Amino acid sequence: VAATSLAYAAGQVLYFQMAEAVADEFREGHQAMAQTGEDYNFAYVGKVVDVVKNGAASYIAVKLLEAVTSTYPIWSSTYLDVSGNMNPEGATMPDALAYDPVEFFNYTQIFRTPLSITRTARKTRLRTGDGYQEVKREALELHSIEMEKAFLFSVRSTGLGSNGKPERSTYGLRNFIIDNNTGGVSHYPTTAGFGGVAWTAALGGIQWLYERLEQIFRYGSNEKLALIGNLALLGINELATAQGTINITPMTVSYGMRVLEWVTPFGTLFLKTHPLMSHRQALRRDMIILEPEKLKYRYIDDTFFVDDPQDRKNRNNSRDGTEEEYITEAGLEIHHAKAFGYLSGIGKAGTTST
């Protein structure tokens, strides 16, 4: 702020320097509120009367709508926000503003799961049922599991396959969150301020969780789904036992499945243990927080079955059996990264030195 004194009368014009990208968000006629810290006494409102764009030297001129006192000066303002707009009677239409959205993109990934059974095995009568149908069932199950793993843990990439044709991998939810919402990602053992703090301490895990959830619940819905490993759920249960401030209601039906409902001060979190996280040691203390309505399944070809055209016909390649496969080409469309979160190390003691 260009200021020469501590006190200003209403009607005085002050100038606020800022980056051009910030100046783009203001126009003449906007009301602007300047504030220092969190003390309401340091908040002042004015009307934007000019916007000058010149790179890092850009500035806006604000005409004060109220007096600034020397007790609570404005020169140390750390925030300047649009707080509305004001217009005189009979005025012409003000200039329009346009905002550039943050663009995200993803690729579809080709998933192929083959199955093979010999002619002899297919004709063998088994006590457990038709061997061919069991092979098909197992292949479809593996196909679905590998797709789900990719949707959760894959990284987005594109290149050429060994045959010289394009090959892509889809953006998994975990890496999408880590790459695009650093404020919603945290690992308890290495978080600054929790070094050496036991998980169940009063200022340990419960404090860390609430700080992280407060930030994640700032955006999107006040109801979110958390896919969680079994040790992470154990860590939350340990907090409930030690602190007595966590109330988790079991067997609440939400999102079409049975979950645990945790009503936090910031919103409701539906906890669902996920087998792909519980079965993998590195993910058992992790939690993926998401909003299912912000995910869309997009496909070029949804799952289809490719049968063997040579089955029981001429076998010019001397193959005495059946070879078939399931194919899917699909990926996730993910919206609003800040509505998601990824927390890890749940239940472990802090290890940082800060």
Order of alpha helices (4+ residues) and beta strands (2+ residues): beta-alpha-beta-beta-beta-beta-beta-alpha-alpha-beta-beta-alpha-beta-alpha-beta-alpha-beta-beta-beta-alpha-beta-beta-beta-beta
